[in-house]
């Protein structure tokens, strides 16, 4: 009973902390709650998309839309964080910074998109014309989504947290509404889904434009000084950002070439369900703010608290999903996707480890050891590539899931081992106790006053 009472109090404190959104911590909780809602909406649109397209076409659509995501992420390397920092430091020059960042990413998207359009059908997508067609149709999404991200960074720098978070949510909401309309009207196919993908990226940009223009101070044009500062920041941030992109997309890129589209469609379905569990750990982003203390021992204690509370929320849902995976897939996606059940069970477990790895990585950053964290990421990404390459050829979607699990488990093992050996902070303590919930409530209260 005491566990339930303290758990209810923790949830109430999280809600109160997020309600205003006027502090950075409150905004973080708001962002996580809206991200949770976005993920649920994405699952809903993904369900309709999978039912409307079938496993083969769902796999083709997933493979095609992967490339605009990658190109957009690569184009924004360093610029996203650089714009936020520069606008926060010099609000009077925000117009010049924003214009310079928009110019920089537009050039990069144009160059990378043109290179993809010319080279892809002659090289790595030569035997996959259907995937190339979808990728080319959706390529403008790369620019619209990156410009939308940059716009939200300007709002974050101006402490307009609610507007920025709601705008991020609007992309998922727009896409879900369009997919729903297409599905129930019987008009859903790969091409119309691609158009919905495009509109979902453009709509938030149009919605945020008036507020953005009111926020930015002139001159609203690129300047050599602002452009030079952003390029230098992007250059320094590029290795770490590119490594994170490679780690995040390695499994899907490999599976595009290693398994047939129908198997990829099942993998995407399993992956989307497994990631919904992450909405059960909203406390992490608030607690991670506390790790910025200069005293590493304190940061380690906050890390352990975050890990305990996150696992306390995650593990019961993970257990329920492992038991009910067959029924969940059948109800949401239908009998054609029942082959995704084994992969779902593996990816759900991988999701729990991924949560632990993200929290651990934040500890390394907070104690000023980002290079060590990057080395761990590079090692785990290499392990993932090797494992997925071997296992997917043998077991299809299940092999890809197992390979990703091996890579993520390697990352967790290296991060936790490094805490004891390299950071000299000892191994994590993941077992939750009643006093841990009280400690989290106390930290939330102090953060809410900051």
C-alpha positions in Angstrom: 0.0 0.0 0.0 2.9 2.4 0.8 4.3 1.7 -2.6 1.0 2.6 -4.3 0.6 5.8 -2.2 4.1 7.0 -3.0 3.8 6.0 -6.7 0.5 8.0 -6.9 2.2 11.0 -5.2 5.1 10.8 -7.7 2.7 10.9 -10.7 0.9 13.8 -9.2 4.2 15.7 -8.7 5.2 15.0 -12.3 1.9 16.4 -13.5 2.2 19.6 -11.4 5.8 20.0 -12.5 4.8 19.9 -16.1 1.6 22.0 -15.9 3.3 25.4 -16.3 6.2 24.6 -18.5 7.8 27.9 -17.5 11.0 26.2 -16.2 13.3 24.2 -18.4 12.5 21.1 -16.2 8.7 21.6 -16.6 9.2 22.0 -20.3 11.2 18.8 -20.4 8.2 16.9 -18.8 5.8 18.6 -21.2 8.0 17.5 -24.1 8.1 13.9 -22.9 4.3 13.9 -22.4 3.8 15.2 -25.9 6.3 12.8 -27.2 4.4 10.0 -25.5 1.2 11.2 -27.2 3.1 11.5 -30.5 4.3 7.9 -30.2 0.8 6.6 -29.5 -0.5 8.6 -32.5 2.3 7.1 -34.6 1.3 3.6 -33.4 -2.2 4.4 -34.5 -1.2 5.7 -37.9 1.2 2.8 -38.3 -1.6 0.4 -37.5 -3.8 1.8 -40.3 -0.8 2.0 -42.6 0.1 -1.6 -42.0 -3.4 -2.9 -42.4 -4.0 -0.8 -45.6 -0.7 -1.6 -47.3 0.0 -5.2 -46.2 3.4 -6.6 -45.2 5.2 -6.2 -48.6 4.1 -2.6 -49.3 4.6 -1.6 -45.7 8.2 -2.8 -46.0 8.7 -0.9 -49.2 7.3 2.3 -47.7 9.5 1.9 -44.6 12.6 1.4 -46.7 11.8 4.3 -48.9 11.1 6.8 -46.1 14.2 5.8 -44.2 16.4 7.7 -46.7 14.7 11.2 -46.2 15.0 10.7 -42.5 18.8 9.9 -42.8 19.5 12.8 -45.2 17.6 15.2 -43.0 19.5 14.1 -39.9 22.9 14.3 -41.6 22.1 17.8 -43.0 21.2 19.1 -39.5 24.4 17.7 -37.9 25.6 20.3 -35.3 23.2 23.0 -36.6 20.3 22.1 -34.3 22.3 22.4 -31.1 24.4 25.2 -32.5 21.4 27.4 -33.3 19.9 26.8 -29.8 23.1 27.8 -28.1 23.8 30.8 -30.3 20.3 32.2 -30.0 20.3 31.7 -26.2 23.6 33.6 -25.9 22.8 36.4 -28.3 19.0 36.9 -28.7 19.5 40.1 -30.6 21.3 38.2 -33.4 18.7 35.4 -33.5 17.4 36.5 -36.9 20.9 36.2 -38.4 21.6 32.9 -36.8 18.3 31.3 -37.8 18.6 32.6 -41.4 22.2 31.3 -41.6 21.2 27.9 -40.2 18.3 27.6 -42.7 20.7 28.4 -45.5 23.3 25.9 -44.3 20.9 23.0 -44.0 19.1 23.9 -47.3 22.4 23.7 -49.1 23.3 20.4 -47.5 19.8 18.9 -48.1 20.0 20.0 -51.8 23.5 18.5 -52.3 22.8 15.3 -50.5 19.3 14.9 -52.1 20.7 15.5 -55.6 23.5 13.0 -55.0 21.0 10.4 -53.8 18.8 11.0 -56.8 21.7 10.5 -59.2 23.7 7.8 -57.5 21.1 5.6 -55.8 19.4 4.1 -58.9 22.9 3.4 -60.3 24.4 1.8 -57.2 22.9 0.5 -54.0 19.2 0.8 -55.1 19.7 -0.5 -58.6 17.7 -3.6 -58.0 15.1 -1.9 -55.7 13.3 0.6 -58.0 10.1 0.6 -55.9 12.1 1.7 -52.8 13.9 4.4 -54.8 10.5 5.7 -56.1 9.2 6.1 -52.6 12.4 7.7 -51.4 12.4 10.2 -54.3 8.7 11.1 -53.7 9.3 11.8 -50.0 12.7 13.5 -50.3 11.3 17.1 -49.8 10.4 15.9 -46.3 14.1 16.0 -45.4 14.2 19.8 -45.8 10.8 20.6 -44.3 11.4 18.5 -41.2 14.9 20.0 -40.6 13.6 23.5 -41.0 10.8 22.7 -38.6 13.4 21.4 -36.0 15.5 24.6 -36.4 12.3 26.7 -35.9 11.6 25.0 -32.7 15.1 25.5 -31.5 14.6 29.3 -31.9 11.4 29.0 -29.8 13.2 27.0 -27.1 16.0 29.6 -27.0 13.3 32.3 -26.4 11.7 30.0 -23.7 8.5 29.5 -25.6 8.5 25.9 -24.5 4.8 25.2 -24.9 4.7 26.6 -28.5 7.7 24.5 -29.5 6.4 21.3 -27.9 3.0 21.6 -29.4 4.4 22.4 -32.8 6.5 19.2 -32.7 3.3 17.3 -31.8 1.4 18.8 -34.7 3.6 16.9 -37.2 2.4 13.5 -35.9 -1.2 14.8 -35.5 -1.4 16.0 -39.1 0.1 12.8 -40.5 -2.3 10.6 -38.4 -5.3 12.6 -39.5 -4.4 12.3 -43.1 -3.6 8.5 -42.9 -6.9 7.9 -41.1 -8.8 9.8 -43.8 -7.1 7.8 -46.5 -7.6 4.5 -44.8 -11.3 4.9 -44.1 -12.0 6.2 -47.6 -10.2 3.3 -49.2 -7.6 5.5 -50.8 -4.5 4.4 -48.9 -1.6 3.1 -51.0 2.1 3.8 -51.2 1.8 6.9 -53.2 -1.0 8.6 -51.1 0.9 7.5 -47.9 4.0 9.3 -49.3 2.0 12.5 -49.9 0.7 12.3 -46.4 4.3 12.0 -45.2 5.1 15.2 -47.1 2.2 17.2 -45.8 3.0 16.0 -42.2 6.4 17.6 -42.5 5.3 20.8 -44.2 2.2 21.6 -42.0 4.1 22.3 -38.7 6.5 24.6 -40.6 3.6 26.7 -41.9 2.0 26.8 -38.5 5.1 28.0 -36.7 6.1 30.6 -39.3 4.0 33.5 -37.9 5.2 33.0 -34.3 8.8 32.6 -35.6 8.7 35.9 -37.5 7.4 37.7 -34.4 10.2 36.1 -32.3 13.2 36.8 -34.5 14.9 40.1 -34.4 16.2 41.6 -37.7 18.2 41.3 -39.7 16.4 38.2 -41.0 19.2 37.3 -43.4 22.3 35.2 -43.2 25.5 37.0 -42.2 29.1 35.9 -42.7 29.8 36.1 -39.0 26.7 34.0 -38.0 27.3 31.5 -40.7 30.9 31.1 -39.7 30.0 30.5 -36.1 27.4 27.9 -36.9 29.8 26.1 -39.4 32.5 25.9 -36.7 30.0 24.5 -34.2 28.7 22.0 -36.7 32.2 20.9 -37.5 33.0 20.2 -33.9 29.8 18.4 -33.2 29.8 16.4 -36.5 31.7 13.2 -35.3 29.4 12.6 -32.4 26.2 13.4 -34.2 27.1 11.3 -37.2 28.0 8.4 -34.9 24.6 8.7 -33.2 22.9 8.7 -36.6 24.8 5.6 -37.8 24.0 3.8 -34.5 20.3 4.7 -34.8 19.7 3.7 -38.4 22.2 0.8 -38.8 19.7 -2.0 -38.3 17.1 -0.5 -40.7 19.7 0.3 -43.4 21.1 -3.2 -43.3 17.7 -4.9 -43.3 16.7 -3.0 -46.5 19.3 -5.0 -48.3 19.3 -8.3 -46.3 15.6 -9.2 -46.1 12.6 -9.1 -48.4 10.1 -6.2 -48.0 7.5 -8.4 -46.4 9.9 -9.3 -43.7 10.9 -5.7 -43.3 7.3 -4.8 -42.9 6.9 -7.2 -40.0 10.1 -5.9 -38.4 8.8 -2.3 -38.6 5.6 -3.4 -37.0 7.4 -5.1 -34.1 9.8 -2.2 -33.6 6.9 0.4 -33.5 5.1 -1.6 -30.7 8.3 -2.1 -28.7 9.1 1.6 -28.7 5.7 2.6 -27.2 6.9 1.2 -23.9 9.3 4.1 -23.6 6.3 6.4 -22.8 6.3 4.7 -19.4 9.6 6.4 -18.3 8.7 10.1 -18.4 10.8 10.8 -15.2 14.1 10.3 -17.0 14.3 13.7 -18.7 13.7 15.6 -15.5 16.2 13.5 -13.5 18.9 13.8 -16.2 18.8 17.6 -15.7 20.1 16.9 -12.2 23.2 15.1 -13.5 24.7 18.3 -14.6 26.2 18.7 -11.1 30.0 19.1 -11.1 30.3 16.5 -8.4 30.5 13.2 -10.2 29.4 11.1 -7.1 26.1 13.1 -7.0 25.6 12.6 -10.7 26.0 8.9 -10.2 23.4 8.8 -7.5 21.0 10.7 -9.7 21.8 8.2 -12.5 21.0 5.2 -10.3 17.7 6.8 -9.1 16.7 7.5 -12.7 17.5 3.9 -13.7 15.5 2.5 -10.8 12.4 4.5 -11.3 12.5 4.0 -15.1 12.8 0.2 -14.7 10.1 0.2 -12.1 7.7 1.7 -14.6 9.1 -0.3 -17.6 9.4 -3.8 -16.4 5.8 -4.6 -15.5 4.7 -3.4 -19.0 7.5 -5.4 -20.6 6.4 -8.5 -18.8 2.8 -8.0 -19.9 3.8 -7.4 -23.5 6.0 -10.5 -23.6 3.0 -12.6 -22.5 0.4 -10.9 -24.7 2.5 -10.2 -27.8 0.5 -12.6 -30.1 -2.8 -11.0 -29.1 -1.4 -7.5 -29.4 -0.1 -8.0 -33.0 -3.3 -9.8 -34.0 -5.6 -7.1 -32.7 -3.7 -4.1 -33.9 -2.3 -5.4 -37.2 -4.1 -8.5 -38.2 -3.2 -12.1 -38.9 -0.9 -11.2 -41.8 1.6 -9.8 -39.3 1.6 -12.6 -36.8 5.1 -13.5 -38.1 6.3 -10.3 -36.3 5.5 -11.8 -32.8 9.0 -13.4 -32.2 10.7 -10.2 -33.3 8.4 -8.1 -31.0 9.3 -10.2 -28.0 13.0 -9.6 -28.7 12.7 -5.9 -29.5 10.6 -5.3 -26.4 13.5 -6.6 -24.3 16.0 -4.6 -26.4 13.8 -1.5 -25.7 14.4 -1.9 -21.9 18.1 -2.2 -22.4 18.0 0.8 -24.8 16.4 2.9 -21.9 19.2 1.8 -19.6 21.9 2.7 -22.2 20.4 6.2 -22.8 20.4 7.0 -19.1 24.0 5.7 -18.7 25.2 7.7 -21.7 23.8 10.9 -20.0 26.0 10.2 -17.0 29.1 10.1 -19.1 28.2 13.4 -20.7 27.4 15.0 -17.3 30.8 14.1 -15.8 32.6 15.5 -19.0 33.5 12.1 -20.6 31.6 12.4 -23.9 34.5 10.9 -25.8 34.2 7.6 -23.8 30.5 7.5 -24.4 31.1 8.0 -28.2 33.6 5.1 -28.1 31.1 2.9 -26.5 28.5 3.9 -29.1 30.9 3.1 -31.9 31.7 -0.3 -30.5 28.1 -1.2 -30.0 27.2 0.0 -33.5 29.9 -2.2 -34.9 28.7 -5.2 -33.0 25.1 -4.4 -34.2 26.2 -4.3 -37.8 28.1 -7.6 -37.6 25.3 -9.4 -35.6 22.4 -8.1 -37.8 24.4 -8.9 -41.0 24.9 -12.5 -39.9 21.6 -13.3 -38.2 19.2 -11.5 -40.6 20.3 -13.6 -43.5 19.4 -16.7 -41.5 16.3 -15.7 -39.6 14.9 -12.6 -41.4 13.2 -10.1 -39.2 13.8 -12.1 -36.0 17.5 -12.2 -36.8 17.6 -8.5 -37.2 15.9 -8.1 -33.8 18.3 -10.4 -32.1 21.3 -8.6 -33.8 20.0 -5.3 -32.4 19.5 -6.8 -29.0 23.1 -8.0 -29.0 24.4 -4.6 -30.0 22.3 -2.8 -27.3 23.3 -5.3 -24.6 27.0 -4.7 -25.5 26.5 -1.0 -25.1 24.9 -1.4 -21.7 27.6 -3.8 -20.5 30.4 -1.4 -21.6 28.6 1.7 -20.1 28.1 -0.1 -16.8 31.6 -1.6 -16.7 33.1 1.8 -17.6 31.3 3.4 -14.6 33.3 1.1 -12.3 36.6 1.0 -14.2 37.0 4.3 -16.1 34.8 6.7 -14.1 35.6 4.9 -10.7 32.0 5.4 -9.6 31.0 1.8 -9.1 28.5 -0.4 -10.8 24.9 0.9 -11.1 22.3 -0.2 -8.5 19.2 -0.9 -10.5 17.0 -2.4 -7.6 14.3 0.2 -6.6 13.4 0.9 -3.0 10.7 2.9 -1.3 13.1 5.7 -0.3 14.0 6.1 -4.0 10.6 7.4 -4.9 10.7 9.9 -2.1 14.1 11.1 -3.3 12.7 11.6 -6.8 9.8 13.6 -5.4 12.3 15.8 -3.5 14.3 16.5 -6.7 11.2 17.3 -8.7 10.2 19.8 -6.0 13.6 21.5 -6.0 13.8 21.5 -9.9 10.3 23.0 -10.1 11.5 26.0 -8.1 14.5 26.5 -10.4 
